[in-house]
Amino acid sequence: MWFNVILFIKKSTIFNYSKIKTNIMKKRLTLSTLLIAFCWLAINLQSCKKKDDTTTVDPNSKQHNEDVNNIKSISDNTNSDINNTVQNYPAFGKNLSPMSTDICGGTVDTTYLHDVIPTLYINFDSTVICPSPNRKRSGTIKIELISGARWSDVGSVLKVTHINYKVQFPDLYNHYVVFNGVKYLTDVNGFDWFGVYLGSSTILLRERAYDMSITFDNGEVSTWSTARTSEWGYVGARLEFYTTVNGDTTMDGKTTDSWGTTRYGTAFKTYVEQPWRSNTTCGWWKPTQGIYSSVTSGFTVKATFGTDASGVQLGGSTCAYGFKIEWTVGSGATGNTVIRYW
């Protein structure tokens, strides 16, 4: 049996910093992504040799594994747009006048910006192709500041509603997914941008989503719940930004990142055995650590990031060769391979 393991990791800038306005220096650090996806991981029956045996992987489990990673990446791209949008408006806590907001294929509706609950809508046009990977978006994202005077305040909460938010991939036979439902983003410790830049503080965000509906191009539907945190910081001695992502709830005695039902109606859970970590020195898309397992009925896949060419995790902040994939099917058949980072 042969496997083709394809890795798609978003290669866009994670920290988009322009100017930090202080009396000491006139540069302002802007966080352009709240969270980061583990990766885009797809398993197809083609090219990399399975090392342990020749048992065929259950196709339903294979498809679900693709769904898990694709949905994570799409959600993180959305979070990036959300953070870039709300930080520009006084109603969400910005002290200066609004700046122009550049969202690929999207426009911001500020009609309800000054309501009791400050509200913004991002409307997507369905025609512009956004890169990394190529995708077109339609539908609406509604953003409400439901707790806190400013998004930068400790404990502030954004309610994010997906309204027929469709993401389509022209290079993948126009396959698409449609999101409907709500997630919440919480500022755990407050945004101290200058403190982060000095290395004296970090930014900690929490995400929660419950039973979000995900519809696929063949009409099948999955429900999706998430619980994760994302911490951002800066190491001045190395001129290095870093992020650490972890699950934020416990199921079956394990740290859990996501759970719900697959497009086939069966239950799934994704466990985090080691937090995912990456930095600007090695590249955001080349994590130096992280171990997670996605479990469905009849199939489990485990990914270990930050390894050498033989699959041994290097540890620390050492730049790595790639990551190791291990899988088990319901019959007990197993396999593994090491994939080089792009």
Sequence and secondary structure as in RCSB ss.txt:
>XXXX:A:sequence
MWFNVILFIKKSTIFNYSKIKTNIMKKRLTLSTLLIAFCWLAINLQSCKKKDDTTTVDPNSKQHNEDVNNIKSIS
DNTNSDINNTVQNYPAFGKNLSPMSTDICGGTVDTTYLHDVIPTLYINFDSTVICPSPNRKRSGTIKIELISGAR
WSDVGSVLKVTHINYKVQFPDLYNHYVVFNGVKYLTDVNGFDWFGVYLGSSTILLRERAYDMSITFDNGEVSTWS
TARTSEWGYVGARLEFYTTVNGDTTMDGKTTDSWGTTRYGTAFKTYVEQPWRSNTTCGWWKPTQGIYSSVTSGFT
VKATFGTDASGVQLGGSTCAYGFKIEWTVGSGATGNTVIRYW
>XXXX:A:secstr
 EEEEEEE   S SB    EESSS EEE  B  SS  S EEEEEEEEEE SS      HHHHHHHHHHHHHHHHH
HHHHHHHHHHHTT GGGT SS      BTTEEEE TTTTSSS EEEEEEES   BTTTTBEEEEEEEEEEEESSS
TTSTT EEEEEEEEEEEEEGGGTTEEEEEEEEEEEEESS   HHHHHHTS  EEEEEEEEEEEEEETTS EEEEE
EEEEEEEEEEGGGTEEEEEEEE EEETTEEEEEEEE TTS EEEEEEEEEEEEETTT TTS SEEEEEEEETTEE
EEEEEEE TTS B  TT   SEEEEEEEETTS EEEEEEE  
